[in-house]
Structures are given as structure tokens and as C-alpha cells.
Amino acid sequence: MEYYQTKAGKLPGTDFREAHKNARKIYDEIRKRGKRKTHIRSKYFNKSKIFLDLFWDHLYTKKNIQDRYRRIKYYAAAIELMIHSLLKPESKENPNDRGEILHRFMGKTRSNELFYVQIKEEKRTGHKYFISVFPHK
């Protein structure tokens, strides 16, 4: 699978609280641009919107604070990848919900660390939601 090389690195911070603060700054900058649901536009999906709110709900379902920290460190790189990548993701139908397609993009940070970004697409409406970002094993 091909990966997108980002200019962004991992977010600074030695614990979840610090990294979360930096990720929320990025999110708030994006949120201030529009009046309605927070979104970015993706080149791969022909400038269609990817909504960002679902990521935060998914992040807080993780019980382990280390897992949250591990994921949120890649937030800036994930946003850059979703906006600029033109590489084909690995796409498959969601086995738990036949009305959804899951897209998994692969990226590489400035410090050469691989990570994945997952986007959920609803078949009926065509809406896309940023679900998760996590490092390669």
C-alpha cells in the first residue's frame, strides 16, 4: 500500500493532556472557518467534505489513556493527509453495517513514522466522517 508523506510531525507533548491541548488548537482553527459542522475538504474525494466531530467521540470511547495519547499524537499529520493525499486508500464495506464503506489511508510523518487514517463513508448520503488515526504497529 502506498503512503502519503506529510510535512507535519507528531504533536508535541509528553502526556495526553498536553497533546490534546495542541490537537484542540488545530481543531478550533478549522471550526472557526465555518458556521456549521466542522469539516475539511479532501482532494481525493473531489473536494467533498470530511466531517471531523466523530473522531473526538471515538477517541473518548477508549478507556486506556495511553491509547488515546498514542492516537492523538498523529492528529496534525492526519488532517494534512486527508486534505492533500491523492493516493488510493484501502476501501472495504463495513462488516458491522452494510450501509457504510471504510477507507483506510496510510501516511508517513516527517520523522518517518507510519500511521493510518480511517474514514467512514455512508453509502446512502455519501457523507464522510473522520473516525480514527493510529500508528503502524
N, C-alpha and C positions, 0 to 999 in steps of 0.2 A: 504494500500500500504506500502511495506517495504521501509525503508530508509537506506542509507549508512552513517555511522558515519565517518566524516572526522577528521583529525588531525589539519587541518587548521582552523583558526577562520576567523572572518570578517577582512577585510583590515583596517589598521589604517588610520585615517584622520577625521577631523571634518567637512569637506565640500567636494564637488565633485572634486575640483581641487587637493586636497591632496590625496584622494582615487584614482583618475585617474592616478596620478603620480606613485603610488605604483602598480597599475594594469598593467600599461605600462611597468614597470620594469620586471614583470613576463612574459608578452607577448614578450618583446625584448629578454629575455633569451631563450625562446623557439624558436623564429625566428632565432637566431644566430646559432642554431644547424643544420639547413638545408639550402639548396641553393634555393629552390623553394617556393611553397606556405607553409605558416606556418601551422603546424599540430601537433597533438599528436596522440598517438596510444592507443586504448581502449581495455581493457581486455574483456569487454562484447561483443564487436563486433569482437572477434577473432583477435585482434591486427590490425584491419583495421584503416585507418586514419580518424580523425575528423578534418576538416579544421576550423580555428579559425577566419578568416577575417570577416565573415558575422556578427559576434557579434558586432563589432565596428560600422558597418553600421546601424545595428538595434538600437544600443544604441543612436546614434546621431539623429535618427528619432524622439526620444522622446523630446517633446517640454519643458516639465517640468524638470527643473534641479534637483529638489528633487527626481523625479522618477529615473533619471539617477544615482544619488548618492545612492539611495536605492538598485539599481541593482548591481552597480559596487563593492559595499562592499563585495559581495559574490564571486568575481571573482576567488580568490585563491582556495576557497573551491570547486568551480565548476570544475576547472581544475583537482584537485585531484580526485573528484568523477568520472569524465569522464575517467580518466586513470585507476583507480583501481576498480571501482564497478563491481560486477558480478551479482547484483540484477536485476531482470526483470523490465523494465520500463513499464509505461502505454503507449501503442502504438495505434495510430489510423491513418486512412487515412485523409489527409488534405482536409477539405470540400471545400476549395477555389481552390485547384489544385489536381486533381485526380492522378497525376504522383508523388506525394510525400507522405511520411509517417512521421508523427510527433511522436517522442519519448520523454516522459517526465519522468525524473528520480527525485527521492526525496532524499534529503540529510539532514544531521544534522551537524551543526558546532560544534567545540569544546565547545562552550558556550551554547549548546543545543537549537539552533535556527534552525527551519526547513526552507528549501528552495527547489526550483525546478530548474532543468536544462532542457532546451528544445533543442533537436537535430532534424534537418530536414534531411531525407534520400530521395534521388532521386531514384525512382524505376528503371528507365531505366539504369542509370550508377552505382548505388549503392554508390555514393558519399554521405558522411555525413558532415553536417555543424552545428557547434555550433551556435545557434540562440540567446538564452537568458538565463539569470539566474535571479530569483526574489524570495523574501522571501514569506513564507506562510503567509496568511492573518494575 
